[in-house]
Amino acid sequence: MTRAPRPVGGHPPSLSRRAVLRAGALAALAAPLLASCFGETEPPAPDPLAELAAQARSDAATATAIASAHADLAAAATLIAQARQEHAVALQQEVDRERPPTSSTAPSPTGATPPSAPPSAKEAEQALTQALTSAEQQAAGLVPTVPAYRAGLLGSVAAGCASLREVLS
């Protein structure tokens, strides 16, 4: 193995300008890559549509309980339960499209047990009206904060909740 000859005076050879520029460019490219590999990243904020999907599932469960407990509200409550279940499915599909789930299990409702039907038909009707009003307001409130394709879905859910309230009247 032979060594490169040392220049006169015993000093090592100097780096060329080109070598210094290459090293600088590599360092500039490597810094972001290293930061992304070792830097801490915060998890994304929860999808606002996920909460609406959970509320729609809860509303569907409430309407189903009311339909079985109150014969005079059964037809309207069954229609509301079906529509809110459809809302839940559509909203959840959009959540899953935007942020694919990491597991293959379906999302569970937010409450541990389905809500029980209020004791009287009047209270049951008020509970459904209040749930639909809340869902409509939440969906409508999110419309200006999301992209247009999601705003259309939220507008449809809000309009659906408003029309479902009319079914109870």
N, C-alpha and C positions, 0 to 999 in steps of 0.2 A: 504494500500500500504506500503510495507516494503522497506527500503533502504538497500543497501549493506553496510556491516559494514566498517567503516573507519579503515584504518590501524593505527597502533600505531604511534603516532607522528603527526596526523592530516593531512597528505599528501594524495592526491588522488592516486588511484592505477595507476601504470605506464603502458604505452602501450606496448604490446608485439611486438617483432620484426616482427612477422607475420602480425599484424594489420597495422604496418607502411608500410610494403611492399605492402599490398593490396591497401592501400590508394594511394601509389605512382603509382601503375599500373593503377588504375582507373583514376588518374589525367593524366597520359600519354595517355590513350585512349580517354579521354574526350577532351583534348586540340584540336586535329585536327577536331573533330566533331563540336566543338563550333566555330572554325575558319571558317569552311565551311558554317556554318549556318549564321554567322554574318559578315563574311568577304566580302569585295566587290570583285566581279569577273568581269573581263573585258569581253565584248561581243567578240565572235570569229571574227577573221578577215573575210572580205568578201570573198566568194568563188571566185577564179579567173575564174572559168568556167561560172559564172553568167554574167560577162562582155562580154565574148565571145558569150553567148546565146543572150544577148541584141544586140550585133553587128550583129549577124546573122539575127535576126528579122528586124533590120534596113536595112540591105543589101537586104533582101527579099522585103521589102516595096519599096526600091529604084528601084530594078529590075522590080517590078510590074508596077511602075509609068513609067519607061522607055519603057516597053513593050507596054503600052497603048499609049504612046506619039510618038513612032518611029516604024513604020511598018517594016522597014528594019532590026530592031534589035529585033522585037517582039519574034521570035522563040528562039533566044539565051537568051534573057532577061527572058522569061518565064521559061526556063529550069534552069537558075541561081536562079530565085525566088523560084522555087520548091525545089531545092537542098539546098539553104540557109535556107529555112523554116524547112526542115528535120534536118539540122544541129542544128538549134535553139531548136527544140523539143528534140533531143538526148542530147544536152548539158543541157537543163533545167531539163530533167529527171534525169540526173546524179547529178545536183545540189540539186534537191528535194530529191533524195535518200540519199545523204550525210547529208543534213540538211533539214529535212522535214519542209515544210512551216507551219506557224502558222495560216494562214487563208486559206479558200478554194477558194480564187479568183486567177485567173491565173495572172502571171506577165505581166505587161504592158511594151510596148517598152519604151526605154529610152527617146526618143524624144517626144514632145507633139503632133506634127503632122508629118505625113509621109513626107519624103523629096520630093521635086518636081523634075521632070525630067529636066536635063540640056537642054538648048535651041537647041543645034545641036546634030545630031547623033554622030558626032565625039567626042563631049564633054561627051555625055552619055556613049559611049564606054570607054572613058578614066576614067570616074567616077566609072564604074563597075570594070574595071581592077585595079584601085587604091584600091577600097574597098576589092576586093578579095586578092590582094597582102598583104594588111594590116592584114586581117584576117588570111592568111596563116602564116605570120611572127609571129603574136601573139600566134597562136596555137602551132607552132613549138617551139617558145621560152619557152613555159610552159612545154613542154614534159619532159625535164630533172628534173623538180621541183616537179612532181606529182608521185603518186604511179603508178605501171605498168599498172593496169587496166584502169586508167584514161589516161595514156600516149597513150594507143592504140586508145582511142576515139579521143584524140587531134591529133594524127598522121593521123587518117582517115579524120578529118576535114581539116587539113593542105593539105593533098594530094587532097582532093576533091576541095578545093579552087584553087589549082594549075591546076587541070584538067579543072575546069570551065573557067579559063582564056584562055585556049586553044580553048574553044567553041567560044570565041569572035574573035579569030584570023582568 
